[in-house]
Amino acid sequence: MAKELPILPSTAQPADAEQAELHQYSRVFCQKDNSPPIRLLIEFLKSRGQTPITPPNMDDSMLDEWAWVQVSLGYDRNRKPIQVVCARDRGTYQDEFDKEKKLFLDLLSAHDDVEAGLVRAFVERSRFVLTTRFAQNDMTDEGYDFNGWILEFYQEQCKGIVQIDDQGFYSPKGDLIVDLSVKIE
């Protein structure tokens, strides 16, 4: 179910294994009006014992920008960074926000239990979607933890609910509440 955001798929065959790598996507559907500046995320990660690595060309003033769209955050200099994208209900990537929201509302409509109804209402009220993307073949346990801290930050700070591709939606306590691992025909 993972899709490239916002990269258009190529019709050419990958030239090597590097281009053919699989990516894992996770999201937080957030109800808060605005995403916090990256500096707050970095401070949160540091408070959790993480050492986030920002791009070397990133201007320090960009860390305080509220209307940021995309950033790469590394957890290990020998590993590929995690791509973090913020698509809002307005402005840049609004069309991607609308597509993501519709996709997950459609997926959730196939479930008729109470939990799915609560998640559906949550997604309907979302104002932005924070998406993380990383190369599965380059991820370590530390990287999964790092990604988890990013998701937790947005879940807590932005009234969010976590969704992980090929798994489903998670409660704030980390329990799977809507299983989307089974393809619904």
Backbone as CSV, one residue per row, in Angstrom:
resi,resn,N_x,N_y,N_z,CA_x,CA_y,CA_z,C_x,C_y,C_z
1,MET,0.815,-1.180,0.000,0.000,0.000,0.000,0.861,1.247,0.000
2,ALA,2.140,1.122,0.341,3.011,2.288,0.389,3.086,2.934,-0.982
3,LYS,3.169,4.249,-0.985,3.287,4.954,-2.245,4.330,6.035,-2.118
4,GLU,4.888,6.421,-3.237,5.896,7.465,-3.238,5.206,8.812,-3.042
5,LEU,5.709,9.612,-2.141,5.134,10.925,-1.864,6.149,11.985,-2.137
6,PRO,5.975,12.939,-2.894,5.063,13.106,-4.015,5.752,12.761,-5.322
7,ILE,6.526,11.724,-5.366,7.310,11.349,-6.528,6.469,10.499,-7.462
8,LEU,6.497,10.827,-8.743,5.744,10.047,-9.712,6.495,8.769,-10.041
9,PRO,5.799,7.644,-10.163,6.478,6.397,-10.469,7.081,6.428,-11.872
10,SER,8.212,5.787,-12.011,8.901,5.716,-13.292,8.452,4.470,-14.034
11,THR,8.373,4.565,-15.351,8.007,3.399,-16.142,9.237,2.574,-16.490
12,ALA,10.431,3.146,-16.288,11.678,2.430,-16.581,12.000,1.456,-15.453
13,GLN,12.723,0.392,-15.790,13.153,-0.572,-14.789,14.307,0.023,-13.989
14,PRO,14.394,-0.257,-12.685,15.497,0.261,-11.888,16.842,-0.240,-12.426
15,ALA,17.837,0.662,-12.422,19.151,0.315,-12.941,19.919,-0.571,-11.975
16,ASP,19.639,-0.439,-10.680,20.341,-1.257,-9.693,19.461,-1.445,-8.459
17,ALA,19.960,-2.230,-7.532,19.185,-2.536,-6.322,18.922,-1.291,-5.494
18,GLU,19.810,-0.308,-5.545,19.640,0.925,-4.777,18.324,1.608,-5.147
19,GLN,18.026,1.678,-6.448,16.809,2.337,-6.895,15.571,1.486,-6.614
20,ALA,15.745,0.182,-6.483,14.611,-0.714,-6.314,14.258,-0.951,-4.847
21,GLU,14.935,-0.280,-3.925,14.690,-0.539,-2.511,13.249,-0.234,-2.101
22,LEU,12.781,-0.989,-1.130,11.436,-0.810,-0.618,11.449,0.205,0.505
23,HIS,10.408,0.995,0.553,10.282,1.995,1.606,9.112,1.649,2.516
24,GLN,9.263,1.982,3.774,8.196,1.823,4.758,7.656,3.212,5.060
25,TYR,6.347,3.328,5.104,5.692,4.597,5.400,4.908,4.473,6.694
26,SER,4.926,5.533,7.444,4.058,5.642,8.623,3.550,7.074,8.669
27,ARG,2.422,7.256,9.304,1.774,8.567,9.309,1.192,8.874,10.676
28,VAL,1.026,10.166,10.897,0.252,10.623,12.038,-0.761,11.609,11.479
29,PHE,-2.037,11.265,11.601,-3.116,12.178,11.213,-3.352,13.097,12.404
30,CYS,-3.084,14.387,12.211,-3.071,15.344,13.320,-4.234,16.326,13.247
31,GLN,-4.838,16.602,14.397,-5.973,17.511,14.460,-5.577,18.944,14.805
32,LYS,-4.366,19.152,15.278,-3.906,20.493,15.592,-3.807,21.302,14.300
33,ASP,-4.014,22.615,14.387,-3.989,23.449,13.187,-2.650,23.462,12.481
34,ASN,-1.564,23.542,13.244,-0.240,23.675,12.647,0.737,22.657,13.211
35,SER,1.672,22.278,12.362,2.756,21.406,12.794,3.799,22.253,13.511
36,PRO,4.326,21.766,14.631,5.363,22.517,15.333,6.636,22.632,14.489
37,PRO,7.448,23.655,14.780,8.726,23.773,14.079,9.605,22.552,14.350
38,ILE,10.508,22.270,13.439,11.407,21.119,13.541,12.244,21.190,14.823
39,ARG,12.594,22.380,15.266,13.408,22.519,16.483,12.740,21.830,17.682
40,LEU,11.417,21.932,17.792,10.709,21.284,18.902,10.796,19.762,18.796
41,LEU,10.702,19.232,17.579,10.863,17.790,17.373,12.271,17.360,17.768
42,ILE,13.267,18.120,17.343,14.660,17.784,17.659,14.889,17.811,19.167
43,GLU,14.346,18.813,19.851,14.486,18.875,21.313,13.820,17.680,21.980
44,PHE,12.642,17.286,21.473,11.949,16.117,21.993,12.802,14.861,21.807
45,LEU,13.356,14.688,20.602,14.189,13.513,20.326,15.405,13.478,21.250
46,LYS,16.028,14.621,21.453,17.186,14.685,22.351,16.787,14.334,23.781
47,SER,15.598,14.775,24.207,15.129,14.466,25.561,14.872,12.966,25.739
48,ARG,14.744,12.247,24.635,14.525,10.801,24.663,15.822,10.031,24.408
49,GLY,16.955,10.738,24.506,18.250,10.087,24.343,18.674,9.874,22.905
50,GLN,17.983,10.488,21.969,18.318,10.363,20.555,19.260,11.493,20.145
51,THR,19.982,11.298,19.056,20.870,12.327,18.521,20.501,12.560,17.061
52,PRO,19.479,13.393,16.809,19.049,13.612,15.426,20.123,14.329,14.611
53,ILE,20.270,13.877,13.379,21.234,14.465,12.459,20.444,15.206,11.385
54,THR,20.624,16.523,11.318,19.935,17.335,10.316,20.837,17.492,9.098
55,PRO,20.267,17.846,7.953,21.079,18.044,6.753,22.141,19.127,6.993
56,PRO,23.353,18.926,6.491,24.426,19.881,6.745,24.166,21.276,6.176
57,ASN,23.378,21.374,5.113,23.096,22.666,4.504,21.870,23.357,5.090
58,MET,21.294,22.801,6.149,20.089,23.373,6.734,20.430,24.619,7.548
59,ASP,19.830,25.726,7.162,20.005,26.990,7.870,19.308,26.880,9.224
60,ASP,19.967,27.361,10.267,19.423,27.263,11.618,18.039,27.920,11.743
61,SER,17.793,28.979,10.965,16.492,29.658,11.027,15.363,28.763,10.507
62,MET,15.706,27.792,9.645,14.688,26.880,9.116,14.120,25.982,10.213
63,LEU,14.896,25.779,11.275,14.431,24.933,12.376,13.248,25.552,13.113
64,ASP,13.083,26.860,12.983,11.994,27.563,13.665,10.802,27.861,12.757
65,GLU,10.847,27.382,11.549,9.794,27.624,10.568,8.571,26.757,10.884
66,TRP,7.394,27.384,10.951,6.154,26.662,11.223,5.589,26.014,9.958
67,ALA,5.857,26.596,8.820,5.266,26.113,7.563,6.228,25.208,6.796
68,TRP,7.044,24.450,7.496,7.980,23.547,6.838,7.208,22.442,6.113
69,VAL,7.854,21.849,5.110,7.207,20.820,4.303,7.927,19.480,4.397
70,GLN,9.264,19.505,4.315,10.000,18.239,4.302,11.369,18.429,4.925
71,VAL,11.816,17.393,5.642,13.151,17.391,6.229,13.640,15.949,6.314
72,SER,14.953,15.786,6.201,15.578,14.481,6.407,16.207,14.490,7.789
73,LEU,15.887,13.482,8.589,16.477,13.363,9.923,17.196,12.025,10.027
74,GLY,18.465,12.099,10.345,19.247,10.892,10.497,19.340,10.468,11.944
75,TYR,19.564,9.182,12.131,19.757,8.637,13.477,21.137,7.995,13.596
76,ASP,21.794,7.768,12.446,23.114,7.139,12.405,23.786,7.613,11.113
77,ARG,25.002,8.101,11.228,25.709,8.635,10.051,25.961,7.567,8.981
78,ASN,25.904,6.303,9.353,26.150,5.216,8.413,24.869,4.659,7.796
79,ARG,23.748,5.281,8.110,22.444,4.825,7.605,21.738,5.963,6.876
80,LYS,20.839,5.598,5.990,20.048,6.611,5.281,19.100,7.282,6.270
81,PRO,18.863,8.580,6.078,17.979,9.294,6.998,16.505,8.944,6.759
82,ILE,15.707,9.304,7.722,14.257,9.175,7.612,13.730,10.466,6.997
83,GLN,12.906,10.326,5.966,12.289,11.488,5.328,11.004,11.806,6.085
84,VAL,10.840,13.057,6.461,9.659,13.495,7.199,8.965,14.557,6.345
85,VAL,7.702,14.312,6.003,6.939,15.205,5.132,5.669,15.629,5.864
86,CYS,5.360,16.917,5.771,4.136,17.435,6.379,3.224,17.965,5.280
87,ALA,2.083,17.306,5.091,1.082,17.736,4.107,-0.112,18.288,4.869
88,ARG,-0.450,19.536,4.583,-1.510,20.234,5.319,-2.794,20.342,4.506
89,ASP,-3.852,20.733,5.187,-5.141,20.917,4.536,-5.209,22.243,3.781
90,ARG,-4.065,22.921,3.688,-3.957,24.183,2.957,-2.500,24.330,2.507
91,GLY,-2.292,25.106,1.460,-0.924,25.387,1.027,-0.270,24.239,0.280
92,THR,1.059,24.185,0.384,1.865,23.195,-0.320,1.432,21.781,0.059
93,TYR,1.309,20.941,-0.931,0.941,19.537,-0.774,-0.487,19.323,-0.262
94,GLN,-1.349,20.328,-0.406,-2.747,20.146,0.001,-3.380,18.999,-0.786
95,ASP,-3.024,18.883,-2.065,-3.581,17.790,-2.868,-3.145,16.430,-2.330
96,GLU,-1.904,16.320,-1.839,-1.435,15.071,-1.244,-2.178,14.785,0.063
97,PHE,-2.400,15.836,0.847,-3.174,15.693,2.084,-4.561,15.137,1.753
98,ASP,-5.224,15.738,0.773,-6.572,15.305,0.397,-6.580,13.848,-0.078
99,LYS,-5.570,13.456,-0.864,-5.488,12.071,-1.354,-5.290,11.088,-0.204
100,GLU,-4.375,11.414,0.708,-4.107,10.536,1.850,-5.368,10.383,2.713
101,LYS,-5.992,11.487,2.983,-7.189,11.471,3.822,-8.290,10.617,3.170
102,LYS,-8.523,10.832,1.888,-9.550,10.062,1.179,-9.205,8.573,1.168
103,LEU,-7.940,8.246,0.869,-7.510,6.853,0.830,-7.818,6.150,2.150
104,PHE,-7.449,6.777,3.260,-7.641,6.112,4.543,-9.097,6.134,4.994
105,LEU,-9.846,7.150,4.636,-11.278,7.126,4.944,-11.952,5.992,4.171
106,ASP,-11.547,5.789,2.912,-12.098,4.681,2.122,-11.728,3.334,2.732
107,LEU,-10.470,3.172,3.144,-10.042,1.920,3.779,-10.811,1.664,5.075
108,LEU,-11.003,2.713,5.848,-11.694,2.567,7.129,-13.187,2.301,6.953
109,SER,-13.754,2.725,5.836,-15.196,2.514,5.623,-15.536,1.030,5.500
110,ALA,-14.551,0.191,5.210,-14.782,-1.257,5.115,-14.870,-1.913,6.490
111,HIS,-14.542,-1.177,7.534,-14.596,-1.701,8.908,-15.800,-1.076,9.611
112,ASP,-16.561,-1.905,10.307,-17.768,-1.365,10.932,-17.756,-1.453,12.454
113,ASP,-16.576,-1.652,13.051,-16.530,-1.718,14.510,-16.354,-0.326,15.123
114,VAL,-16.497,-0.250,16.428,-16.438,1.023,17.153,-15.084,1.699,16.968
115,GLU,-14.007,0.924,17.068,-12.664,1.495,16.943,-12.468,2.147,15.582
116,ALA,-12.905,1.460,14.532,-12.766,2.014,13.183,-13.576,3.299,13.042
117,GLY,-14.741,3.352,13.669,-15.554,4.567,13.642,-14.856,5.731,14.326
118,LEU,-14.211,5.449,15.453,-13.460,6.494,16.157,-12.273,6.971,15.320
119,VAL,-11.566,6.035,14.712,-10.420,6.395,13.869,-10.898,7.190,12.660
120,ARG,-11.992,6.767,12.049,-12.551,7.481,10.899,-12.858,8.932,11.264
121,ALA,-13.490,9.139,12.419,-13.794,10.506,12.874,-12.509,11.296,13.089
122,PHE,-11.494,10.639,13.600,-10.203,11.276,13.840,-9.581,11.728,12.521
123,VAL,-9.579,10.835,11.530,-9.002,11.155,10.226,-9.799,12.279,9.560
124,GLU,-11.123,12.234,9.680,-11.958,13.291,9.092,-11.620,14.663,9.653
125,ARG,-11.284,14.728,10.934,-10.984,16.010,11.587,-9.519,16.431,11.446
126,SER,-8.702,15.618,10.808,-7.275,15.938,10.724,-7.046,17.197,9.893
127,ARG,-6.020,17.944,10.306,-5.652,19.200,9.631,-4.342,19.060,8.864
128,PHE,-3.526,18.082,9.270,-2.317,17.778,8.516,-1.925,16.335,8.771
129,VAL,-1.127,15.806,7.842,-0.622,14.443,7.952,0.900,14.529,7.948
130,LEU,1.482,13.981,8.992,2.938,13.888,9.081,3.296,12.484,8.598
131,THR,4.114,12.384,7.561,4.492,11.091,6.991,5.989,10.878,7.152
132,THR,6.363,9.685,7.611,7.777,9.316,7.630,7.983,8.220,6.597
133,ARG,9.171,8.250,5.991,9.518,7.258,4.973,10.978,6.879,5.178
134,PHE,11.231,5.574,5.162,12.618,5.118,5.276,12.818,3.856,4.456
135,ALA,14.084,3.621,4.105,14.458,2.431,3.334,14.472,1.229,4.273
136,GLN,13.637,0.243,4.008,13.526,-0.927,4.882,14.837,-1.704,4.976
137,ASN,15.563,-1.807,3.874,16.783,-2.613,3.877,17.963,-1.903,4.554
138,ASP,17.775,-0.659,4.963,18.852,0.100,5.600,18.501,0.466,7.047
139,MET,17.399,-0.039,7.558,16.916,0.347,8.886,17.401,-0.635,9.941
140,THR,17.798,-0.091,11.084,18.216,-0.897,12.232,17.169,-0.768,13.328
141,ASP,17.331,-1.529,14.402,16.418,-1.405,15.542,16.430,0.017,16.086
142,GLU,17.605,0.636,16.111,17.710,2.020,16.585,16.925,2.965,15.672
143,GLY,16.942,2.680,14.381,16.187,3.491,13.428,14.689,3.357,13.620
144,TYR,14.226,2.126,13.879,12.803,1.936,14.147,12.401,2.682,15.417
145,ASP,13.266,2.646,16.427,12.992,3.401,17.656,12.926,4.898,17.364
146,PHE,13.878,5.388,16.579,13.936,6.805,16.221,12.659,7.220,15.503
147,ASN,12.234,6.411,14.532,10.989,6.677,13.814,9.806,6.669,14.788
148,GLY,9.806,5.735,15.710,8.732,5.665,16.705,8.645,6.916,17.564
149,TRP,9.814,7.478,17.925,9.814,8.717,18.720,9.240,9.880,17.911
150,ILE,9.549,9.921,16.609,8.986,10.971,15.755,7.461,10.860,15.752
151,LEU,6.964,9.646,15.550,5.514,9.424,15.529,4.891,9.793,16.865
152,GLU,5.542,9.403,17.958,5.006,9.701,19.285,4.930,11.203,19.526
153,PHE,5.950,11.941,19.111,5.936,13.395,19.276,4.692,13.998,18.642
154,TYR,4.416,13.630,17.389,3.258,14.212,16.703,1.946,13.689,17.260
155,GLN,1.937,12.465,17.702,0.729,11.934,18.319,0.395,12.731,19.578
156,GLU,1.395,12.980,20.402,1.171,13.690,21.669,0.966,15.190,21.483
157,GLN,1.798,15.822,20.676,1.787,17.278,20.569,0.725,17.830,19.630
158,CYS,0.226,17.009,18.739,-0.658,17.508,17.689,-1.993,16.779,17.628
159,LYS,-2.370,16.133,18.732,-3.634,15.396,18.768,-3.720,14.439,17.578
160,GLY,-2.731,13.560,17.486,-2.631,12.695,16.323,-2.932,11.240,16.603
161,ILE,-3.174,10.512,15.521,-3.342,9.072,15.585,-2.392,8.450,14.567
162,VAL,-1.674,7.424,14.994,-0.615,6.809,14.196,-1.172,5.716,13.293
163,GLN,-0.670,5.718,12.060,-0.977,4.676,11.077,0.348,4.198,10.508
164,ILE,0.534,2.890,10.402,1.737,2.304,9.821,1.301,1.373,8.689
165,ASP,1.894,1.581,7.516,1.523,0.762,6.354,1.724,-0.717,6.642
166,ASP,0.822,-1.518,6.097,0.804,-2.977,6.238,0.561,-3.414,7.678
167,GLN,0.151,-2.488,8.531,-0.192,-2.820,9.913,-1.570,-2.256,10.237
168,GLY,-1.672,-0.934,10.405,-2.954,-0.328,10.708,-2.815,0.910,11.561
169,PHE,-3.871,1.199,12.327,-3.920,2.369,13.204,-3.692,1.931,14.644
170,TYR,-2.998,2.782,15.378,-2.618,2.476,16.757,-3.215,3.475,17.741
171,SER,-3.563,2.970,18.921,-4.045,3.819,20.011,-2.855,4.577,20.597
172,PRO,-3.119,5.610,21.410,-2.021,6.321,22.072,-1.170,5.413,22.965
173,LYS,-1.725,4.288,23.408,-0.966,3.353,24.245,-0.120,2.387,23.416
174,GLY,-0.252,2.461,22.083,0.541,1.598,21.214,-0.135,0.302,20.824
175,ASP,-1.430,0.180,21.104,-2.178,-1.026,20.741,-2.759,-0.877,19.335
176,LEU,-2.662,-1.925,18.535,-3.268,-1.934,17.211,-4.783,-1.948,17.388
177,ILE,-5.461,-0.908,16.891,-6.911,-0.831,17.085,-7.700,-1.045,15.791
178,VAL,-7.076,-0.771,14.644,-7.696,-1.092,13.371,-6.628,-1.753,12.519
179,ASP,-6.813,-3.050,12.275,-5.851,-3.846,11.531,-6.065,-3.650,10.039
180,LEU,-5.057,-3.113,9.366,-5.110,-2.940,7.919,-4.079,-3.811,7.220
181,SER,-3.632,-4.864,7.905,-2.621,-5.743,7.306,-3.235,-6.716,6.318
182,VAL,-4.517,-6.967,6.421,-5.204,-7.868,5.507,-5.842,-7.034,4.421
183,LYS,-5.570,-7.385,3.184,-6.156,-6.668,2.042,-7.643,-7.002,1.971
184,ILE,-8.444,-5.966,1.889,-9.904,-6.139,1.798,-10.289,-6.056,0.337
185,GLU,-10.941,-7.074,-0.147,-11.329,-7.113,-1.572,-12.728,-6.600,-1.745
